[in-house]
Amino acid sequence: MNPQLSVMTHIRGGVFTRADARACGYPDPDIDSLLDTGGWRRIRPGTYAPHQTLTLVDDVMLHLRRLFQVLRRGDPGLIASHQSAAALHALPLWGLDLTHLHLTTRSAHPGPDPVGTHLHVRDPIGPGITTWNKLRLTTPARAVAEVAATAPLAPAVALTEATLYAGLTTLPNLKRAATHLLSAGKGTHTRDFADGGNTSGADTPTHLLGASTATDLGKTIDSGKVARGRSIAGAGKVSRAQDPAGSGQPGGVDGLGGTGEPGEAGDPLARAMRVFGLASTESASVAESRLRLILNEAGLPAPSSSPPPIPDDQLVDLACALWFPDQRTIVEFEPRFPFWSEEFDDYASDAADRAFGATPSTDPDPPEPLEYCFISWTDLDTPSGVVDQLRSTFARAARQTGVHPFDPTRQRHPRSAFRRSRLYLSTATPDQPS
């Protein structure tokens, strides 16, 4: 079952219709073949279910079901955006706030609004709108640009890398979408209906996503005031994974996953471009994305793109291992939440080989690994602990080889420079008298 059909299965509570399968790319002959061979089960005429598939009721499923009901029964001008659109595109939503539905519309309409929605009012709507299975939503490039400008750093980077891995867009397209959406402008409003239609503090002017296209992200970071109960595009409730210290704020000094650098917290375009700059095309899961981001932020060496050389006496899964040839270290991790690709099939073994299959090594004679390090999924909640563990492992490997890499950024003790100068003066040959 491809990821798009999995979305419809979540929406319908574990079943899907023939129309859903057609909208997700299955022609009628393939549908009949899957029913005849037992891959799918017929629940009733025109309604099917995957064979021996366990459907969990989680936050993603509840978010999708609410979103489907609002889009089908609500105002026809409503468009799913931000993480709500990412959910419909079957992208990973780790670390994103799913308590609110994010909807974009051209104009605010009178009457009661759905409870628990974050309404982004934009006129005109702007480019990047598509229709899938009779649902209006933003394109993958626009949805990722919206999340990258408003969500914490690690979830935004993971979402960006998943979109690139799936082949839904490219990095230049993401940058163009962010530039169009996040250009400076005036006149955007956002409304939040988290408390049963309470619009206290609603219609607050926000930072526009595009002066020419007039497209909105509902960004209110620089407004300085946030209404009670408002969730600003993922900056509401914070999970333990984002906030291991229990402070109630996402990772980052600015409380939104940023670094606190000047101009970043109040500039959505700078935040989005930073996310795109950190995104890697090598990651194949959320866990690998988080680990690579920790390496990058700590200034540690980047892993090789080649698979590690595995000795015969070692059992290492190449699908979840990073190879550091200069440090002669293999880092293993748990491949939680693997990414999907548009090249899908219904055979789990083929899908696993395609997603995690090892590529041929580009190093003709790789060095033998000396040290091994394992990073669990829970370890990633404490980046400082991961950094200390990796540095200790690299140090053990350096002691075995006797090779210590030179760090030009390391501060030298002033007394050492003074002693070197005195040694040079004492060994220098005096000038010969003329």
N, C-alpha and C positions, 0 to 999 in steps of 0.2 A: 504494500500500500504506500502510495507516495505521500509526501508531507501535506500537500493541499487537501487530499481526501481525509487525512487524519484530523485536520482542522474541522471539517464538516462532521466527522464522527464524534468529535468532542462536543460540537454544538448540539447535535441531536441526541446526545446521551448514549453513545455506543453504537448507533446504527447510522445508515446513510441511504439515500435514494439513488435510483438509476440516474436521475438528472444531476445529482451531486457528482457521481462518478464521471459522467460525460463532461461536466464543467471542469473537472480536474484532469482531463486528458485521456480518459479511458474510452475507446470506441466500443460500440455494441458487441463486436465479435470477441474482444478481450473480456468484457463483462460476462458474457455467456460462457466463455472458456473457464474463467475463475469460478463461476457457479457450478459448472459441470465437474470440475476437478476437485472441488471441496475447498478451494482457497477462500471463498466467501460462502456464507450461509444465507439462505433465503428466509427472512423472518416472516414476511407477508408479501403479497404481490407488489413489486416495485420498491421494496425496502429490504436491505441486506445488512449483514454484519460481518466483520472479519472473523476468520476461523481461529478459535482459541486465543483471543486477544483480550487482555485485561485492561479495562478503561478505568483510570483512577479519577476520582472527583477531587481536583486540586484547584488552586487559585486561577490557573490558566483556563481550565474548563469552565469555571463559573464566570470568568470574565468574558469568554467567547459566547456563552449562552446569553448573557445579558446584552452583549453588543449586538448579537444577531436579532434579538427581539426588538431592540430600539431601532435598528436600521430598517427592519421590515415593517414595523407598526408605527414608527414615529414620523416626524416630518420628512417628506421625500428629499428635502435639501440637505439632510445630515450626511456627513462624510466622515468615515473613520480615519483617524490620524494618530500621529505619535506612536506610543506603544500599542494602542488598540489596532492600528493598521499593521504593525509588525506582527501581532498575534495572528491576524488573518493571512499574512504571508508565511506563516509557519516558522518564524524566526525565534531563537531562544530569548526568553524574557527574564533571565536570571538577574536579580538585583533591581528590577524595575517595579515601581509601585503600580499594582493592578487594582487598587481599591476604587479608582475612578475610570469611567469610560471617557476617552478623549475623542471629541467630535468637533469637526470644523463645519461652519455654515456661513452662508453669505450675509444673513441678517438675523438678528434676534427676533423671535416670533412671540406673540402674546400667548398667555395661558400657561398652565403648569408644565414644567420641564421634568424629564426623567430624574429620579433621585440618584445621586452618586455619579453625576456626569460633570465633565469639565468641558465647557463649551467655548470654542474659539471662533469668534465672529470676525470674518474677513470679507471685504468687498473691494475688488473682486476676489474670488477664491484663488486664482492663480493657476499656474501649470502643475502638472504632476498628479492628475486625478485619473483613476481607472475604475472599471467595473468588473467584478468577478462574481459569478453565480448570483447575479442581480443585486449585489452589494456594492455600494460606492465607497471607495477607499483611496488613500494616497498611494502613489507608487513606492516601491522599495527605496529608491534613492531619496525621495522627499521624506518618507517616514524616518529613515535613518538620520537624515540631516536634522529633523525636528528633535529626535531623541538625543543626538550628539550635542545639541545646543542647550539641553535642559536637564539631562540625567546625570547621575554620578559617573565618574570617569571609567571605572572598570566595567560596569554593565554596558556603557556606550561603546567602548572599544570591542567588547565581546560581540555585541550586536553588529557592529560594522564588519568585523572579520567574518562572522557567519554569513552576512549578505554577500561579501566578496567570494567566499568559499562556495556558496550556492550558485554563483554565476548570475545573480539577479541584477547586478549593476557593476560598475567599475569605479575605481578611485577617482578618475577625472570627472565622471558623472556626479559622484557624491559632492565633490568640491564645487562643481557648477551649481548643483541644487542648493547647497548651503549659501553660496554667494547670492543667488537670486532670492532666497527666502530670508536671509538675515541681513540684507542691506538696511541701512538706517532709514527710518521713515516715521510717520505719525499717523494716528487715527485708529490703531488696532485696539480691540476690546476683547476681554475674556470674562466669562461668567462661570461660576462654580455653583453647583446645586448639590452639595454634599449633605445638607441638613434639611431634607424634605422640601426643597425649593426655596430655601433661605438665600436671598440674593444680597445679603449684607456685604458691602464692600465690592459688589460685582461691578461689571463694566468699568474696570480700572484700566486706564490707558497703559499699554504695554509697549515693549520694544518691538518694533516691526521686523518682519522677516524679509521685506523687500519693498523698496519704494516704488519700483517700476511695476512689479507684479502684485504688490500689496497682499502678500501672503503672510499668515500669522502663525506664530508658535505659542502664543499666549504667555510670553516671557514677562515676568513681573519682578525679576530679581532686583532691578535698579529702581523700582518704585518705592522701596523702603517700607511698605506696609502690605501685610497679607491678612486677609480676612480670616476669622476663626473657622477652623475646619477645612481650610483650603489646601488642596494638594496641587503644587505647581509642577506638573509634568514629571512626576516621579520623585519629587522632593518632599513627599509626605511621610508616610510610615517607613521606617528604616528597619531592614531585617538584621538579624544578628551577624550574618555574613558580611554586610556592609559596615557594621558598627560593632566590632568585637569587644570594644571597651564599654558598651552600653551607654554611650553618651547621648544617643538619640539623634545623632547626625551622621550622614553618610561620610565615607572616607574623604580625606582632603582637608586642608586648612580652612577653606572657605565654606565647609559644610555641604558642598555640592559635588564633591569629588574632584575639585580643582586643586591647584597648588597654591592659591592665594597670590599669584603673581599679579602685578598691576595690570588692569585692563581685561583680565580674564573673567572674573566673576560677573562683571556687568556687561560683558561683550559676548553675546551668543556666537557671533561669527568666529571670534578667536577661540572660544571653547570648542566649537565644531571642528575647526581646522587643526586644533591640537589633537583631538581624537583621531582624525584621519591620518595625521602624521605618525601617531603611535600604532596604528593598525598594521598588523602583519598579515601577509598572505600565506604564512607557513602554518598557522594554527588550524587544528581540526576539531577542537572542542572548547567549551567554555573554560575547563580547567587549564588547558594549555594556554589559552588566551590570558588568563589571570597570571599564570606563571611567567610567561614572556613579558607581561607588563611589569611585574615586580622586578625582573632582571633589568629591564630598561630603566625604570625609575631609580634603581639603586646603582646604576652605572656598572653593573657586572658584565662580563663578556657575553656576547650573543652566541647562541648555540649554532653548530654547523647545520647546513641543510642536508648533509649526507647522513644516512643511518649509522648508528654506532657499530663498530666491529665487536661482535659478541663471541667471546671464547666458548669452546665446546663445553666447559664445565660450569657455565653460567646460564641461568634461565632468565632472560630479559625479553619482555614484550616490546617489539619495535614500534608498536602502535602508540605507546605511551612512554617514550624515552627520548631524551635530548642528549646530544653528543657534543662534548667540549674537547676538541682534539688538543688544543694547547695546554689545557689543564689535565688532559687524559682522564676525564671524569664522565660518567654516565649518570644522568639525573632521571629517575623514574617518577611518574605521577599517576594519579587516578584520572582516566579520561572521562570525567563526568560531562554529561550533556553534549554528546558529539554533534557536529554540524552535519547538515544534509546537502546533497548536491542535486541539481535538476536532472542529472543522469541517474534515474532510479530504476529499480526493478523489484520484484516481489520475492527475491531469494536473499535471505539474510547473509549467507556466506559471501555471495558476490558483492553485496552492498558493503560488507565489512572490509573485504579486500580492496574495494575501490576507495573507501574513505580512509583506511588506515594502512593500506599496503605500502611496504617499504620501497622506496625508489633506489635504483642502483647507486652505489657509492661513487662519488666523483674523485675520491682520494685513492690513487693507485696502491699506496702502501700506508694505510692508517696506523698510527701507533696503538699499542696495546693498552686498553684502559687499566688504570690502577685503582681508582676509587669509584664507589657507587653511593648514590644518595637517593632516598625515597621521600617524596613530598606527597602527603595525603591531602584529600579535599579539605579537611578541617584545618590543616596547616596553613592553607592559603588565606584563612581569615586573619592571620597575624603576619603581615608582610615582613616585619622586622625579624621575626623568628626564622622565616624562610631565608632571608638574606644572611643571617648569622650561620645557619646550617650550611648554606652553599659556600660561604667563605671558609668555614672550617674544613669542609671537604676539599676545596681547592688547595688549602694550606697543607693538608696531609699529603696530597699528591705531589706538591712542590717539594716537600721534605724527602720524599722517596726518590725523586728525580734529581734533586739538588739544583734545579733550575728555578730561579725566582724572576718573574717578569718585572721589567723596569717600569715604574709608575712615574711618568713625568709630572703629574699633578701633586705628588707627595711633597709635603713641606719638609725641607731640610733644617736640621738644628743649626742655629747660627754659629755655635762653637765648632761644629764640624768644618764649616767653611773657613773659619779662622785658623784651625789647625792645618788644613790643607794649604792655606796661603803661606804659613810659616814653614811648612815642610818644603814648599817650592823655593822659598827664599834661601833656606839653608843648603839646598842641593844645587842651586844655580851657580854657574861658573863666574867668578868675578871678572870684571873687565880688565884686559891686559893694558899695562901702562904704555903710552905711545913713546 
